[in-house]
Amino acid sequence: MTPKTTPIGNEPAEPIAGIGRQIRARRKALRLTQVELGLLAGCGKRFVVDLEAGKPTVRLDKLVDVAAVLGLEPTLAPMRRGAMDEAPATECLLA
């Protein structure tokens, strides 16, 4: 089975799904509903649902707003890959 890809290229969409899982976990830890988070971040519940589901086409500015409400900051860091890879890659982490 072919891995899910992002619209930007052929990279697996797993990092995007991982961001969604981090957002959901932090929201639940803060005991916020999706509606409450959307209101605090200035976006709708639908955006929060899509973000948590790992939708690869969410707006970056809204992602930053949601992360800020949750006390998180999106950052880029080198991906952990095998030594055989030729080109370095990055992944997005929320810290």
C-alpha positions as CSV (number, residue, x, y, z in Angstrom):
1,M,0.0,0.0,0.0
2,T,1.3,3.5,-0.9
3,P,1.8,5.9,2.0
4,K,-0.5,8.9,2.2
5,T,1.3,11.9,0.6
6,T,1.0,15.6,1.1
7,P,-0.1,17.9,-1.8
8,I,3.4,19.5,-1.8
9,G,5.3,16.4,-2.8
10,N,5.8,12.7,-2.2
11,E,6.7,12.9,1.5
12,P,4.4,10.8,3.8
13,A,1.7,12.8,5.5
14,E,2.5,11.2,8.9
15,P,4.2,14.3,10.3
16,I,0.9,16.2,9.6
17,A,-1.1,13.5,11.4
18,G,1.4,13.7,14.2
19,I,0.8,17.4,14.6
20,G,-2.9,16.7,14.8
21,R,-2.4,14.1,17.5
22,Q,-0.2,16.6,19.5
23,I,-2.9,19.3,19.2
24,R,-5.6,16.9,20.3
25,A,-3.6,15.6,23.3
26,R,-2.8,19.1,24.5
27,R,-6.4,20.3,24.0
28,K,-7.7,17.4,26.1
29,A,-5.0,17.9,28.7
30,L,-6.2,21.5,29.1
31,R,-9.8,20.2,29.2
32,L,-10.9,22.3,26.2
33,T,-13.5,21.3,23.7
34,Q,-13.0,21.7,20.0
35,V,-15.5,24.5,20.0
36,E,-13.8,26.3,22.9
37,L,-10.4,26.0,21.3
38,G,-11.7,27.3,18.0
39,L,-13.2,30.3,19.7
40,L,-10.1,31.1,21.6
41,A,-7.9,30.7,18.5
42,G,-10.3,32.8,16.3
43,C,-11.2,29.9,14.0
44,G,-14.1,27.5,13.9
45,K,-14.7,24.1,15.2
46,R,-14.4,22.7,11.7
47,F,-10.7,23.9,11.5
48,V,-9.9,22.2,14.8
49,V,-11.5,19.0,13.7
50,D,-9.6,19.1,10.4
51,L,-6.3,19.9,12.1
52,E,-6.7,17.1,14.7
53,A,-7.5,14.7,11.9
54,G,-4.3,15.5,10.1
55,K,-5.8,17.2,7.1
56,P,-2.7,18.2,5.0
57,T,-4.2,21.4,3.6
58,V,-4.9,23.4,6.8
59,R,-3.8,27.0,6.9
60,L,-0.5,27.6,8.5
61,D,-1.5,30.9,10.1
62,K,-4.4,29.2,11.8
63,L,-2.2,26.3,13.0
64,V,0.1,28.9,14.6
65,D,-2.9,30.6,16.3
66,V,-4.3,27.2,17.6
67,A,-0.8,26.2,18.8
68,A,-0.3,29.5,20.6
69,V,-3.6,29.1,22.5
70,L,-2.4,25.7,23.6
71,G,1.0,27.1,24.7
72,L,2.7,25.3,21.8
73,E,5.1,26.7,19.2
74,P,5.6,25.0,15.8
75,T,9.3,24.5,15.0
76,L,11.2,22.8,12.3
77,A,13.9,20.3,13.1
78,P,16.0,17.7,11.2
79,M,14.1,14.5,10.7
80,R,15.5,11.3,12.2
81,R,16.3,9.1,9.2
82,G,18.7,6.4,8.4
83,A,22.3,7.2,7.5
84,M,21.7,6.0,3.9
85,D,19.5,9.0,3.0
86,E,21.2,11.4,0.6
87,A,19.3,14.7,1.3
88,P,18.6,16.1,4.8
89,A,14.9,16.6,5.5
90,T,12.9,18.5,8.2
91,E,9.9,17.7,10.3
92,C,7.6,20.0,12.1
93,L,7.4,19.6,15.9
94,L,5.2,21.4,18.4
95,A,7.0,22.3,21.5
